Amino acid sequence: MNAAVKYTVQPGGTLAGAVRVPGDKSISHRAVMLGALAQGDTTVSGFLNGEDCLCTMKAFQAMGVRIEQPDDTSLKVHGVGLHGLKAPPAELDLGNSGTSMRLMAGLMSGQKFATTLVGDESLSRRPMKRIIDPLSQMGANIESVDGHAPLRIAPSAGLKGIRYASKVASAQVKSGVLLAGLYASGRTEVTEPEASRDHTERMLRAFGVELEAGPGRAALRGGQQLKGTVIEVPADISSATFFMVGAAIAPGSDVTLTDVGMNPTRTGIIEILRRMGADLSVSRERQLGAEPVADVRVRGRPLRGIAIDRELVAAAIDEFPAVFVAAACAQGVTEVTGAEELRVKESDRIQTMCEGLWALGIAAQSRPDGASIGGGRLRGGRVDSKGDHRVAMSFAMAGLRAEQPITILDCANVNTSFPGFAALAAGAGLGIRVS
């Protein structure tokens, strides 16, 4: 991947019009995985054709699953059944995708062949002990490099269901354990300190799996067969967030994000922006398959600093880089607490965002579990995204309120989650150039 890709964003401007961002990354991953394990065919529309999801697709193709892709956003997955995967000829390279690594660790733990899961430099730094520990309790044989990838997974004597109390609210950990639970004897249950996103539970039901689920808890019994189905992927609320924040901070903006996934475990950003005083309205609420969707309209007006505590973190964990930019443009101080999970994302997002804000003249104080951000004038300058796609896109939107151009370094990884971001943002009014 070309780390030299950079964005140059001209200062000022507004966002306007109707914008449909690409499909939800979390749901796209799961559609491929569960479609591969199902009996019969699964058709997927709205698939995110980004590098992360393509890594998942290629991994299953390497294990003998036939996947047709008539166009960029459509798939037909010819399922091989729960026990139909074949040993891949080489390591499975999951690129930058933490979702792929943790969920597939669960799935691969139940196979009768050995696999090795590898990733890029960033993914190899991310903590995998949080998924290795519960899988090991189930009987999985996993070797790692001090709790990091590569993960070498050997066949086990048989997985057994467990009741696992996760120390972190992580949809990836919960999902990895539940997917291993499909191969386990007995019942597998996961509890969490706060409710994390529930796309896996919703999609398992769509594939015919019986499970119990509620806030902070999910359980299923092993051995259930999945049946091919139709999956419609909504627009990704995490990708829509950049346009919501861009419109909210830029006076005169008026943007409508269409078909946005409104899963209640993902709408923390809506609540945060409303508490900050954003002019935000939701309309055309409806169901798209197993997921609720709606259109979100945001118009620019002054924001105010607020206190954001742990109760909102799990429902907006991927959106916090953009929240930091909103805070930098708000009147007063924004306090973020209970967000220590941000330190183990694609970058240390607390530190990376604070360093970027300092470069632009904003007073921000980094803390172990969050930050204190004082609203002020964005000067412009050079920001290093540290190869973190969400950091790069967040600082691109900061250009709408900057006094001078902003140059953002190391932006190639934007393609992992939002291919075409710069073109879509430029079409909505952002003065962005890629070089």
MOHURA-V778382 format. One record per residue. N is the residue number from 1. PHI is phi as a letter, one per 20 degrees, with the letter a starting at -180 (NA if undefined). D_LAST is the distance of its C-alpha to the last C-alpha in Angstrom with 2 decimals. Layout:
n-><N:N>
phi-><PHI:PHI>
d_last-><D_LAST:D_LAST>
This chain:
n-><1:2:3:4:5:6:7:8:9:10:11:12:13:14:15:16:17:18:19:20:21:22:23:24:25:26:27:28:29:30:31:32:33:34:35:36:37:38:39:40:41:42:43:44:45:46:47:48:49:50:51:52:53:54:55:56:57:58:59:60:61:62:63:64:65:66:67:68:69:70:71:72:73:74:75:76:77:78:79:80:81:82:83:84:85:86:87:88:89:90:91:92:93:94:95:96:97:98:99:100:101:102:103:104:105:106:107:108:109:110:111:112:113:114:115:116:117:118:119:120:121:122:123:124:125:126:127:128:129:130:131:132:133:134:135:136:137:138:139:140:141:142:143:144:145:146:147:148:149:150:151:152:153:154:155:156:157:158:159:160:161:162:163:164:165:166:167:168:169:170:171:172:173:174:175:176:177:178:179:180:181:182:183:184:185:186:187:188:189:190:191:192:193:194:195:196:197:198:199:200:201:202:203:204:205:206:207:208:209:210:211:212:213:214:215:216:217:218:219:220:221:222:223:224:225:226:227:228:229:230:231:232:233:234:235:236:237:238:239:240:241:242:243:244:245:246:247:248:249:250:251:252:253:254:255:256:257:258:259:260:261:262:263:264:265:266:267:268:269:270:271:272:273:274:275:276:277:278:279:280:281:282:283:284:285:286:287:288:289:290:291:292:293:294:295:296:297:298:299:300:301:302:303:304:305:306:307:308:309:310:311:312:313:314:315:316:317:318:319:320:321:322:323:324:325:326:327:328:329:330:331:332:333:334:335:336:337:338:339:340:341:342:343:344:345:346:347:348:349:350:351:352:353:354:355:356:357:358:359:360:361:362:363:364:365:366:367:368:369:370:371:372:373:374:375:376:377:378:379:380:381:382:383:384:385:386:387:388:389:390:391:392:393:394:395:396:397:398:399:400:401:402:403:404:405:406:407:408:409:410:411:412:413:414:415:416:417:418:419:420:421:422:423:424:425:426:427:428:429:430:431:432:433:434:435>
phi-><NA:e:f:e:f:c:d:d:d:f:f:n:o:c:d:b:o:e:c:d:f:f:f:f:f:f:f:f:g:f:f:f:f:f:f:f:e:e:e:n:e:c:d:c:d:n:g:e:e:e:f:f:f:f:f:f:f:f:f:f:f:f:d:n:e:e:c:e:c:g:b:g:d:c:c:c:d:e:f:d:n:g:d:d:f:d:g:f:f:b:g:e:e:d:l:d:e:f:f:g:f:f:f:f:g:f:f:f:f:e:e:e:c:e:b:c:d:c:b:f:g:f:f:f:e:e:f:d:f:f:e:f:g:f:f:f:f:e:o:f:d:c:d:c:d:l:n:c:f:f:d:d:d:d:g:d:f:p:e:c:f:c:d:d:e:f:e:c:e:c:f:f:f:g:f:f:f:f:f:f:f:f:e:e:e:n:d:d:c:c:d:c:f:c:f:e:g:d:f:f:f:f:f:g:f:f:e:n:e:e:b:d:b:b:g:m:b:b:b:b:d:f:n:f:e:e:d:g:b:d:d:d:e:f:f:f:f:f:f:f:g:f:f:f:f:g:f:f:e:d:g:n:f:b:c:d:e:e:l:f:f:d:g:f:e:c:e:g:f:f:f:f:f:f:f:f:n:f:e:c:c:d:b:l:f:a:d:c:m:e:d:f:c:a:e:c:d:c:c:f:a:g:d:c:f:b:e:d:d:g:f:e:f:f:e:b:f:f:e:f:g:f:f:f:f:g:f:f:e:e:e:n:d:d:d:d:c:m:d:f:f:f:f:c:e:g:c:f:f:f:f:f:f:f:f:f:f:g:f:e:n:d:f:c:d:e:c:g:d:r:a:d:c:e:f:a:e:e:f:o:q:d:c:e:f:l:m:e:g:f:f:f:f:f:f:f:f:f:g:f:d:e:e:c:g:d:d:d:e:m:d:g:f:g:f:f:c:b:f:n:g:f:f:f:f:f:f:e:p:f:e:d:c:d:b>
d_last-><14.23:10.96:11.13:8.21:5.78:5.48:6.48:7.86:11.17:13.75:17.27:20.02:20.67:22.36:22.01:24.47:25.76:26.43:23.76:24.43:22.17:22.34:25.46:26.68:25.46:28.79:30.86:28.88:29.44:33.10:33.65:32.74:34.82:37.88:37.72:37.87:40.93:42.72:45.52:44.49:41.29:38.74:36.52:33.37:31.58:28.48:27.18:23.75:21.89:19.59:19.46:22.16:24.60:24.02:25.04:28.22:28.88:28.52:30.81:33.54:33.19:33.81:36.96:38.33:37.20:36.49:33.65:32.92:29.73:30.61:27.28:24.22:26.29:29.75:31.55:35.10:36.08:39.36:40.84:42.88:44.81:44.95:46.16:44.55:41.45:41.61:40.62:37.08:36.93:34.45:32.79:30.97:27.32:26.22:22.70:21.75:24.46:27.23:28.94:29.31:30.60:33.20:34.46:34.72:36.56:39.21:39.36:39.45:42.22:44.53:44.05:46.57:44.06:41.87:38.09:35.41:32.39:29.35:25.86:22.76:22.96:22.41:24.99:27.35:27.58:28.58:32.35:34.23:37.73:37.95:38.04:39.83:42.78:43.90:43.36:45.46:48.13:48.21:48.91:45.50:44.97:41.54:40.51:37.43:36.06:37.56:36.56:33.05:31.67:32.52:35.34:38.15:40.36:43.78:46.29:48.62:52.32:51.46:49.56:51.61:50.78:50.45:50.18:47.11:46.47:42.79:42.12:38.74:37.85:35.46:35.15:33.81:36.93:39.25:37.84:37.96:41.59:42.55:41.11:43.06:45.98:46.05:47.23:49.53:53.24:54.25:52.26:48.92:48.14:45.28:45.60:42.99:43.31:41.30:40.37:37.02:35.38:37.84:35.85:37.58:41.01:40.40:39.05:41.84:44.29:42.60:43.24:46.87:46.98:49.44:48.32:49.20:46.52:46.45:44.50:43.76:45.71:45.53:47.92:48.68:51.13:50.20:50.77:49.73:48.38:45.32:45.55:42.74:41.66:39.16:36.17:34.20:31.08:30.37:27.05:25.81:26.94:24.49:21.55:23.54:23.93:20.52:21.57:25.09:24.10:21.67:24.57:27.13:25.65:24.80:28.04:28.48:26.38:28.12:26.49:28.37:27.05:29.09:30.77:29.71:31.51:34.08:35.61:37.65:36.37:32.80:33.43:33.48:30.44:32.55:35.36:33.27:31.73:35.21:36.74:34.20:35.46:32.70:33.82:33.29:35.44:35.79:37.30:38.13:38.82:39.71:39.59:37.15:38.97:39.62:37.10:37.44:34.77:34.51:32.44:31.21:30.97:29.59:30.05:29.00:31.71:32.28:32.18:34.48:34.22:36.18:37.36:35.72:37.88:38.14:39.53:36.17:33.95:34.60:33.98:30.56:29.40:25.89:25.42:26.04:22.54:22.45:26.07:25.21:22.96:25.84:28.19:26.25:26.71:30.34:33.54:35.16:34.46:33.28:34.83:33.53:36.04:36.72:33.07:33.27:31.76:28.33:28.58:28.50:25.57:22.23:22.26:25.04:23.87:26.46:25.45:21.67:21.98:24.52:22.49:19.57:22.17:23.78:20.62:20.68:24.41:25.99:29.17:28.89:31.32:30.60:33.68:34.56:34.58:32.33:31.47:32.71:30.20:31.34:29.89:28.75:26.34:22.64:21.66:17.89:16.29:14.24:14.82:14.71:14.88:16.64:15.10:17.04:15.75:18.18:17.42:13.70:14.80:17.68:15.94:13.66:17.09:18.40:16.48:19.25:21.72:19.93:21.26:18.16:14.37:13.24:10.32:10.38:9.95:10.57:9.71:10.26:13.86:13.43:14.32:17.64:18.96:16.97:15.24:13.97:13.83:11.02:12.80:16.13:15.43:14.26:17.44:19.48:18.47:15.63:13.42:10.05:6.61:3.79:0.00>
